[in-house]
Amino acid sequence: MKQGVWQQILTYFYIRKRDPRDPKNINIKFMHGMNRISLFMFLIAIIVMIVRLFTR
């Protein structure tokens, strides 16, 4: 099933339940895990940049 970017982000952060019809594969689980980590790190970096912008 084709999902949009926002639906995938919500799924990565466990805000939305995963579709039970999606294939269950260990490679897909690892891919989603890496994407979750990279999105989390990106959000932290954006927050740090915003804090530095307003504190200087």
Residue pairs with C-beta under 8 A, 6 or more apart in sequence:
1 19
1 21
1 22
3 11
7 16
8 35
9 39
10 16
11 17
11 18
11 32
12 32
12 35
12 36
12 39
13 36
13 39
13 40
22 28
